[in-house]
């Protein structure tokens, strides 16, 4: 009879009720608690290296069960401060964190101060080593010759405190960097292979190169001769982008304005003289395969070598567009 009743009772339990019973067993399992006489003695101050602060970091444990003491000591009770900084952790906060971890804090004996001062060790940046690495990164990427380049004033925030560990870094230049004058690069710092910080590094790059200078006053529209020019070494970082670097590029031109001695010549200061002027009679050349046709024309506008001008065919009176190739000559491009 008893057996029959038990079987009937078991058959009446639904699967959902079994799940509830199992969950209740886990929920209402008594919290872990230290053995009787376990004592926690807090320290007044500690120094840590890692992000998580464990109970064994801030206090010493004594009790009859060695395995239980090891388990309690491994309990995380606080988050470490930032490298180089400190924080206070009270005994009440420690109790809360222990209870959250399932520890019966009522069974512990507490000794020591009411607060623990936690300091985090910090590693200082190897400034000289990073500066050398930045200079090497610039020199391996720049388009200039090493002997023409000087790199100075490599600066970044040297006060940054990092976690202790193996430091590595990666230097990344800006996109389209010209490596001239004041330059900024990104410095990515890693500790034990994990990203730690990103800093900006400033550096000054001087590039010495030949530039063309004027050694005597030149008037507007004056024809430029070799005796008017000199070549000097100047820092390109201080020069305009259209600085003339070869004397050959200036010869045969004329000035577009007054130029004073010791002026660094710029392409905007010079221009080729016009080879044809309005009203000039010129030869119009037209090439079509092996055939060349030449006719006479009259120029309708001023033009320099390579420029396109309008020309009237004196026979047909037709206006064509032609390219200036020399004094008195233009060519029609097909």
N, C-alpha and C positions, 0 to 999 in steps of 0.2 A: 504493500500500500504506500509506504513511504517512497519507495523507488518510483512508483508510478507518478506520484505527485511531483517529484523532482524532475522527471522527464517532461511532464506536462508544463512545468514552470519554465524549463529551459527552452522548450519549443515555442513558448509565447514571447520570448525576448526577440525584438526586431533588430535587424542589423544596425539601424540608426541609433538604437539605445546602447548597443555595444560600443559604438564609436564615442558616445557621450561618456560612458563609464571610463573608457581608456583615457580620454582627455581630462576627466576629473582626477584620475590618479596622478597625472603629471602636474596639474594645476595645484593640487592640494598636498603635493609631496612636501614634507617639512624642509625648510631652508637648511643649507649646510651650516654647521656651527662648529666653532673651535672646541677642542677638548677642554675639560675643566682645568683651570689654572694657566691657560694661555695668556701671555702678557705681551702687549705692544708698547714699546718705548719710543716715542717720537724724538727726532733730532731737531735741534734749534735751526740749523741751516744745512743745506746739501747743495752739491753741484752735480748737474746731470749733462749728458751729451745727447740723449735721444729725445724724440718727440713725446713719447708717453712716459709718465711717471708712475712707477709701481710702488706698492706698499713697502717692499724691501729697500727702495731707494730712500725713503724718508724716515724709516724707523727700523728697529731691531725686534725680532720676535723670539719668544721663549715659550716652550711648552713640551708636553710629553710625546707628541706625535710629530716626527720629523717630516713625513710626507705631507701632513696637513699644514705644517709651517711653510713648506715650499709652495704649496698651492695658494695659501694666503699671501705670501710674499710676491707672487706673480700677478696679483690683482692690480689692474690699472686704477689709480685713484685720482689722477689729475692729468691735465695736458701741460706739457712743458712750455715755459715762456719762449719768446723769440731769442735767437742767439745773442748773447751779450746782455740780456735783460733778466729781471727777477720777478717773482710773484710770491704772494703769501697764500698758504693753504691752511685752513683751520681744522681742528680736530672734528668739528661738527660736519664739515664738508667731507672729510675722510669717512666718517660714519655713514653718511648718505651714499657715497659711492660703494662702500662695502655692502650695504643693504641691497643696493641695486644689483650687485653681483651675487646675491643669494646668501650672504653671510649673516649669521645671527650675531649682531654687534653687542647684544646684551651679555653674551658669555665671555667677552674680551675684558681684560684688565688693562686700563690705559695709564701710561706714565709719561712724564716729560712735559714739554711746553704745550700750550694751547694752539700755537701757530708754528708752521714750518716755513722758513724762507728758502725758496727754490731758485737757484741761479743756473743759467744755461751757458755752457762754455761756447766760445765763439772763436772762429779762425779768422785771422786778418788776411787781407789780400796781398799776394806777393807783387807789389807794385812794379818793381824793376823788371821782373820776369814778364809781366803782362805788357809793359811798355815795349820790351824787345820783341815780343810776339806780334804786337800791333805793327811795329816798323817792318818786320819781316813780311807780314800779310800785305802791307802796302807795296813794298818793293817787288813782290812776286806777281802783283796784279797790274801795276802801273804801266803805261805805254812808254815811259821815258827811260833813258839810259841811267844806270845806277850812279855813274860818276857825275851826272848833271843834277842830281837830286839831293836835297837836304830835308830831313824830317825832324821837326822840333815841336815843343810844347804839346806832348802827348799827355792829355789829362782826362781823368774820370773821377767818380766819387770814391775816394780811397777809404772812407769811413764805413763802408758797407761791412756788416758782420755776417758771416756765414756759419753754417753748422760745421762741426769738425768732421773730417773725413778726407778722402782723396779728391783734390780739386782738379778739374779740367775745364777747358773753355773753348769756345768757337767764335771766330771773328768774322762778321758778315758785313761787307760794304753796301752802301746804298746802290740802288739800281741806277744805271747811267752815270756812275761816279766818274769824274774827269781827273781825279787825283791831282788837283791843282789848288793851291791856297788852303783856306780853312776847310777841313774835311771831317765828316762825322761817320763813324762806323758803329755797328751793334756788337756788343760783347755779351755772349751767352755763357753764363757760369753754371757748372754742374758739380755736385758733390756726390761722390760714390756713384756716378753715372746718372743721377737724377737731376732734372732741371732745378736750379736754385734761384737765380736772379738774372735779369737782363739789364745791362748798363749801356749808356752811350759814351763812346770815347771820341774826344776831339783831338785833332792833330793838324799841324801846319806843314804844308808841303811846298818847298821852294824848288823851282826848276829853272836852272840857268841855261839860257840859249842865246844864239846870235839874233840881234835885231838891227834894222837899218835906222840910222839917225842922220839928221841934217846938220852939217857943220857950218853953214852960213845962211843968212836970210834969203828966202825965196819968195818972190812976189806971186800974186795970183796969175795963173795961166802961163807961168814960166816953164820953159822946157827944162827937164831934169837931166843933168849930166853927171858923169862919174865923179868929177871933182867936187860935187855938191854933197856927196854921201860918205858915210863912215859905217863900220860894223862894230857893235859893242855887245858885251855880255850883260844881259839883264834878267831879272826874275820874271818869268812869264806870268806868275800869279798877280803881278802888279801891272801887267800890260793889257791893253784892249784886245779883244778877240780877233780884230782885223789887222794886227800888227804885221808889217812887212818884214820878212826874215831874210830875204835874199836881195842883193843889189840888182840882180838881173830883172827882178819883178818890177823895179822902179824905173830903170833906164828906158828911154823912149817915150815916157809919159810926160804930162805936164801937170802942174799943181792946180788944185781947184780952189785954193785960198792961200792967204799969206801964211808962211811957215817960218818959225823962228829957229835960231841955232839950238842944238842939243835936243830938238824935238824928235821923239820916236815916230818914225813914219808909219802912217796907217793907210790902208787901201782906199779909205774914204777921202783922203787928202789928195789923191792923184787920179788921173784919168788919161786914157789915150787921146791924143789930139785927133780932131776930125780929119779924115782923109778925103772926104768929099763935102761940098757945101751946096746949098740951094743955088741952082742956076748953072752948076758945072756941067760941061759936056763930057760924057764918059762913054766907055765901050761896054756894051751889054753882051755878055757871053752866055750862051745857052748850050749845055752839053746833053746829048741824047745818044747814049751808047758810044759808038766810034765817031759819031758825027758831032762837029762843033760849029755853031752858028754865031757870028758876031755882027751886031748892029750898033748904030749910034743912038745915044739917048741923052736926056737932060734930067739931072737930079732935081727932085722936088723938095728935098729936106737934107739937113746935115747928118752925116753918119761917120762913125768910127769903124775901125777894122772889126769885121764880124757882125756888125749891126745890120738890120734889115731897113732898107730905104725904098721910097717910091721913086720910080724912074719912068719918064715918058719916051716911048719909042718915037724918034723924030720922023720916021717914015710913015708909020701907021697911026701915029698919035695915040696909041694905046698905052695905058698906064699899067706897069707891072711892078711887082715887089721883088727886089733883088738884094743880095748880100754883098757888102763892101769887102773886097779882097785886096785892095791897094789903091794908091792914088790914081784916079781916073779910070778905075776898073770895078765893075760889079758883075755878079754871076747870078743867073736864075736857077734855082734848085728845083728839079723835078722829082 
